Amino acid sequence: MSDPEDIDVKAWQAEIEAILEQIRPLLAGLGSVLQGAVLAELVSMWLAGHLIEEQRRQVEASFRDHYQNLVPINIMRREARSRRK
């Protein structure tokens, strides 16, 4: 995907959810410290793939913005799921 403006958002969200459903069972029950270590390793491997320093900084900043925006959304989702139980 070269241009974020060309994203089919619904298809992208469906693909993300499908990947998350594959990852969730792998991390379930491991504890937050080990889960965090696994995720940090994955992110560091991904960032290391961007060999040009400037590009790596841009990708890292974009990633940070994304996860900072997603945390409150996922807190609300988790709370909503808890209320339904």
C-alpha positions in Angstrom: 0.0 0.0 0.0 1.8 3.1 -1.2 -0.7 5.8 -0.5 -2.9 5.8 2.6 -5.5 7.8 0.7 -6.1 4.8 -1.5 -7.1 2.5 1.4 -10.4 0.6 1.3 -11.0 1.2 5.0 -13.6 -1.6 5.4 -11.4 -4.2 3.7 -8.4 -3.0 5.7 -10.3 -3.2 9.0 -11.5 -6.7 8.1 -7.9 -7.8 7.3 -6.6 -6.3 10.5 -9.3 -8.1 12.6 -8.5 -11.4 10.8 -4.9 -11.1 11.7 -5.7 -10.1 15.3 -7.9 -13.2 15.7 -4.8 -15.3 14.7 -2.5 -13.5 17.1 -4.8 -13.3 20.2 -4.6 -17.0 21.1 -0.8 -16.9 20.9 -0.6 -14.1 23.4 -3.6 -15.1 25.6 -2.6 -16.1 29.2 1.1 -15.1 28.8 0.9 -12.2 31.2 1.3 -8.6 30.3 5.1 -8.4 30.7 5.7 -11.3 28.2 3.0 -10.0 25.9 4.6 -6.6 25.9 8.1 -8.1 25.3 6.7 -10.1 22.3 5.0 -7.0 20.8 8.1 -4.8 21.4 10.2 -7.4 19.6 7.8 -7.4 16.6 7.7 -3.6 16.4 11.5 -3.4 16.7 11.9 -5.9 13.9 9.4 -4.1 11.8 11.1 -0.7 12.4 14.6 -2.2 11.7 13.3 -3.1 8.2 13.1 0.6 7.4 16.8 1.1 6.9 16.9 4.8 6.0 17.0 6.6 9.3 14.7 9.4 8.3 12.1 6.9 7.0 12.4 4.9 10.2 11.7 8.0 12.3 8.7 8.9 10.2 7.3 5.3 10.4 8.0 5.2 14.2 6.2 8.5 14.7 3.2 7.4 12.6 3.1 4.1 14.6 3.2 6.0 17.9 0.3 8.3 16.8 -1.7 5.2 15.7 -1.4 3.3 18.9 -1.9 6.4 21.1 -5.2 7.0 19.2 -6.2 3.4 19.5 -5.6 2.9 23.2 -8.7 5.0 24.3 -10.8 3.3 21.7 -9.8 -0.1 22.8 -10.4 0.8 26.5 -14.0 1.8 25.5 -14.5 -1.4 23.6 -13.2 -3.5 26.5 -15.5 -1.7 28.9 -18.4 -2.2 26.6 -17.7 -6.0 26.3 -17.4 -6.2 30.1 -20.8 -4.5 30.6 -22.4 -7.0 28.2 -21.2 -10.0 30.2 
